[in-house]
Amino acid sequence: MKKTIEYIGPIHLFAWITLFQLGTAVVIPVGMDAKQDAWLVTLTGCLIGILFFAIVSGGLYRLYPSLMFTTYTRRIIGPFLGWLLGFGYLLYFMYIASRNTRDFIDLLTAAAYDATPMFALGVFMLIAVGYIISLGIEVYARTAFIFFLMCCGVFMFIILLVILSDLSDFHRIQPILGEGWKPIWKALLPTGLTFPFGEMIVMTMFLPYLNKKYKAVRITTGAMAFSAVLLCIATFVNISVLGVEIASRATFPLFTSLSRLRLAEIVQRLDSVVLFLLIITSFFKIGTFMFASILAASDLFKVSNYKTLVMPIGVIVLLTSLTIAGNLTEHLKEGLKLVPYYMHLPLQFAIPICLWLIGLIRRGIRNRRSAASS
């Protein structure tokens, strides 16, 4: 039986990356330690993330355009060490999928479903994610494009509502750089850099499926920039409606902001809009990491049909998400204080840089040998 070849179109990849980058970041405040300059934290993190991806991750992709990350690690540092490193990334992808599942469960519980068991929320989300993954990477990417259009419509509606509402005051965003760049760098490192832009390392598992490979880096960096703009809009909404002090203290400021906005007593209580964004963007954030772990397991353990791994890995992600922390406070502390230093920085930045440099050295050696033999 002939194996079906799956491809992703450029516009579908753009939509997928945008939704992935938004993830829970559209609801959880990013860089609010910088007060009214939180949007500058997002833009600075995006710029650094784009430069890193274009140079390092894009450089690795140019060296091995047809191979996934866990495959070319074995080409670069050898079959044994490369397999161990790939297995480490498999565990990392599953762990982050679990963390994002727990984020989704806690956010949904706090926002609207406080009487619903956590297990039920996790099961329903992972069944939906697993079903779309089982249909293949091409269907997953096309699904992302449909929901991308919906989310863009939601953001346009939010912008219009904020402009017309009498509760918003854009003077609250001032002064810009009132305390200089120090608060921005403090908020940026490491959380503002690793979340969400450093997480783009996971997309190296999917770039080989792009049907127009020469557009990979351009599409990826463009989607990162576009998602940063949307996150800045969310930050502007939070600060202009709530003010800096309330927005920085609120656990889910966008939810609080839209619950206060109203237009002529007709359009009001827009909590459901935030829930829609949360469900859709979390779906693709969880799905991307879970899909990457499935592809990594298929590659490392030589499983010919990766779709057979959807259920076992989905069960692992579900159980891990439920046992990863005792409560929301413990979960957020682990995610913001420990994981960025001990997992994100090494796996998102340090190791890819080392692989890229070793890959360049190996290519240089091969080129010299080829030139000498000819």
Buried (B, 14 or more C-beta within 10 A) or exposed (E): EEEEEEEBBBEBBBBBBBBBBBBBBBBBBBBBBBBBBBBBBBBBBBBBBBEBBBEBBBBBBBBBBEBBBBBBBBBBBEEEEBBBBBBBBBBBBBBBBBBBBBBBBBBBBEBBBEEEEBEEBBBEBBEBBBEBBBEBBBEBBBBBBEBBEEBBEBBEEBEEBBEEBEBBEEEBBEEEEEEEEEBBEEBBBBBBBBBBBBBBBBBBBBBBBBBEBEBBBBBBBBBBBBBBBBBBBBBBBBBBBBEBEBBBEBBBBBBBBBBBBBBEEEBBEBEEBBBBBBBBBBBBBBBBBBBBBBBBBBBBEEBEEBBEBBEEBBEBBBEBBBEBBEEBEEBBEBBEEEBBEEBBBBBBBEBBBBBBEEBBEBEEEEEEEEEEEE
